[in-house]
C-alpha cells in the first residue's frame, strides 16, 4: 500500500538526463533513478537515467518512486548535493 503524505506529488518518469543535468534540475535533493544507462555495471558513472522521484528528504523521494517499483528491477537512490561529514563538524 502506498502511504502518500501531503505534498508527495507523484512524479512521472522524466526524460533521460545525465547526472549533471539531474543535479542542476534537482539541487540538494534525493532522487530515485530508473533506466540507468551504465557503460560499466559496477560503476556509479552513467550516460543517462530517468527520475521517478525527488525530494529534500529521502523518504518522500522513495514514496514517489514507489508507484513504479513493480516496473523496474532496480531503482537507484542518490543525493545530488554535497554529503556533509558530521564527525568533522561540517554543516
N, C-alpha and C positions, 0 to 999 in steps of 0.2 A: 504494500500500500504506500502510495506517495504521500508523504507528510509535508505538504506545502505550507509555508508561513507567509504572512502578509508581506508583500514586496518581492516575493520569489517568482518573478515572471519567468515563464518557460522560454528559453532561448532556442530558436530554431538553429539548425546547423548553418554556420557561416560559410562563406565561400572559402576555398583553400587559401591559406595565408602562410607566410613564412614566420619564423619566430620573431624577427624584428617588427614585422607588421602587427603581430599579436600583442607584443609589448607596447607598441605605440597606441593601439586601439584600446587596450585594457591595462593601463599602467597601474602598478602596485595592486594587482588583483590576482586571485586564484582563478585559474582557467582549467576547464576539462576539455581535452582534445580527443578527436577520433580521426580515422582515416589518415593516420600519421604516416607520411612517406619518408621512410628512413633508408638511406643508402647502406648503412651498417646497422643491423638489427639490435645490437647490444650497446649502441652509442646514442647519447642524447640528441646529437645533431640530426636534423631532419630537413627535408626540402620544403614540405608544406603539411598543414593539418587544418582540420575544421574545428571551430569552437562550438561546443554544445552546452556550455555553462560557464558563467563568470560572475564573480562577486568579490567583495572586500574580505569576506570570511570564507574559509574552505567548505564549511557545511552547506552554505547557501549555493555555492557553485555545484557541489555534488547533488543537491536536491534538484537543481535544474537539469543536470545530466541524467538523472535517474530515469526520465521518460524514454530515453533511447538505449538504456542499459541492455535490453534484450536483443538489440540490433547489432551489437559490436562485441567482439571477443575481448577487446582491450580499450579502456578509456584512460588516457593519461591525465594526471592531476599535477599542475605546476603553478608556481608563483612567478609573476612577471617582474616583480621588484627585486630589490636587494635584500637578501636574507641577513638579518642582524644577529650578531652573536651576543646574547645576553650575558654570557660568562665573562665577556670582555667589557661590559658596561656600555655597549653600543645601543643607541636608541634610534 
